[in-house]
């Protein structure tokens, strides 16, 4: 959801709104401080000060010195008050991601490697099958996610595939977009306005409370964030040859090329 924007034009330090004025404006709006040309130093100083004082806000300072945008982000108290909702969202995310990945491979007629799904999905780039549509869902493979977009409802989700047959890894930005685009969640019990910053605070707080937990992915060093209350699925991790870190070993110790794993050779 996009908030209305209250704009203040700034030509000198005396025109900077007080913290009280800003806090009042930020209750229901975003705030934009627009600086005159030549006020870059003032803009940077004000931005640094506001980042310190406005703890529950995202303070975006433009690189060209032209403006500062401020938007309130979700508070820890608001997360605690809605923790059951966010936990259910995390469970739904995991379930829908898996369903869509399974439907995708069925649509494409390929066999899914459930231990290492990337071995099935990465080669689709070379085959020109990394994007398309099925059953009202547009899909696009990028990195280690498949982006799904429902052309009828507008719902979108990024299904991760670096955690074996578990597709519940949560990214702050992706999780926020999923929540705000899912029709059955509307009206939301609490509005989200800054996808990354709201999402990060939600995930951090839920990790702290034990509602989410960290898990090891298919590659060493790849760590995911998945809802704790779930049926646990074994996630196999590649073991790398210590003599040649570009050569991983599968769980059965069979050596294979990293580039071949990614289907880039």
Residue pairs with C-beta under 8 A, 6 or more apart in sequence:
1 180
1 188
1 191
1 192
1 193
2 193
3 28
3 29
3 30
3 71
3 193
4 28
4 29
4 30
5 29
5 30
5 31
5 32
5 69
6 25
6 29
6 30
6 31
6 32
7 31
7 32
7 33
7 34
8 15
8 16
8 17
8 31
8 32
8 33
8 34
9 15
9 34
9 36
10 16
10 33
10 34
10 35
10 36
10 39
10 42
10 43
10 46
11 35
11 36
11 39
12 39
12 42
13 42
16 33
16 46
17 25
17 31
17 33
19 53
19 54
22 31
22 50
22 54
22 70
23 54
25 31
26 54
26 57
26 70
26 71
26 72
27 72
30 69
30 70
30 71
30 193
31 69
31 70
31 71
32 67
32 68
32 69
32 70
33 43
33 46
33 67
33 68
33 69
33 70
34 66
34 67
35 42
35 43
35 65
35 66
35 67
35 68
39 65
40 64
40 65
41 65
43 61
43 62
43 65
43 66
43 67
43 68
44 61
44 65
46 68
47 59
47 61
47 68
50 57
50 59
50 68
50 70
51 59
54 70
56 72
56 73
56 75
57 70
57 71
57 72
57 73
58 70
58 71
58 72
58 73
58 194
58 197
59 68
59 69
59 70
60 68
60 69
60 70
60 71
61 68
62 68
62 69
71 193
71 194
72 193
73 193
73 194
73 197
73 198
73 201
74 190
74 192
74 198
74 201
74 202
76 201
76 205
78 190
79 86
79 201
79 202
79 205
79 206
80 205
80 209
81 190
82 189
82 190
83 205
83 206
83 209
83 211
85 185
85 189
85 190
86 179
86 202
86 206
86 211
87 206
87 211
87 227
87 229
89 175
89 178
89 179
89 182
89 185
90 168
90 170
90 175
90 206
90 211
90 212
90 226
90 227
91 168
91 227
91 229
91 230
92 182
93 157
93 168
93 170
93 175
93 178
94 166
94 167
94 168
94 226
94 227
94 230
96 157
96 159
97 157
97 158
97 159
97 160
97 167
97 168
98 159
98 165
98 166
98 167
98 168
100 137
100 139
100 146
100 148
100 157
100 159
101 112
101 117
101 121
101 146
101 159
101 161
101 167
102 112
103 134
103 135
103 137
104 134
104 139
104 146
105 111
105 112
105 120
105 121
107 134
107 135
108 124
108 129
110 120
110 124
111 120
112 120
113 119
113 120
114 164
114 165
115 164
115 165
115 236
115 251
116 164
116 218
116 236
116 238
116 250
116 261
117 161
117 162
117 164
117 165
118 144
118 161
118 162
118 218
118 261
118 262
119 261
119 263
121 141
121 146
121 161
122 141
122 261
122 262
122 263
123 263
124 130
124 141
125 141
125 263
126 263
130 140
130 141
130 142
131 138
131 139
131 140
131 141
132 138
132 139
133 139
133 151
136 150
136 151
136 152
137 148
137 149
137 150
137 151
138 148
138 149
138 150
138 151
139 146
139 147
139 148
139 149
140 146
140 147
141 147
144 160
144 161
144 162
145 158
145 159
145 160
145 161
145 174
146 158
146 159
146 161
147 156
147 157
147 158
147 159
148 156
148 157
148 158
148 159
149 155
149 156
150 156
153 183
154 181
154 183
155 178
155 181
155 182
155 183
156 177
156 178
156 181
157 174
157 178
158 171
158 174
158 177
158 178
159 167
160 167
160 168
160 169
160 171
160 224
161 167
162 169
162 217
162 218
162 219
162 222
162 224
163 169
163 215
163 217
163 218
163 224
163 226
163 235
164 218
164 233
164 234
164 235
164 236
165 233
166 215
166 226
166 230
166 233
166 235
168 224
168 226
168 227
168 230
169 215
169 217
169 224
169 225
169 226
170 203
170 212
170 224
170 225
170 226
170 227
171 199
172 195
172 196
172 197
172 198
172 199
172 200
172 202
172 203
173 195
173 196
173 199
174 199
175 199
175 202
175 203
176 192
176 195
176 196
176 198
176 199
176 202
177 195
179 185
179 188
179 192
180 188
180 192
180 195
192 198
192 199
203 212
203 225
206 212
207 213
207 214
207 225
210 228
211 227
211 228
211 229
212 225
212 226
212 227
212 228
213 225
213 226
213 228
214 223
214 224
214 225
215 223
215 224
215 225
215 226
215 235
216 222
216 223
216 224
216 235
216 237
217 223
217 224
217 235
217 237
218 235
218 236
218 237
218 238
219 237
219 238
219 248
220 237
220 238
220 239
220 240
236 250
236 251
237 251
238 248
238 249
238 250
238 251
238 261
239 248
239 249
239 250
239 251
239 253
240 247
240 248
240 249
241 247
241 248
241 249
241 255
246 258
247 255
247 256
247 257
247 258
248 255
248 256
248 258
248 261
249 255
249 256
250 256
257 265
259 265
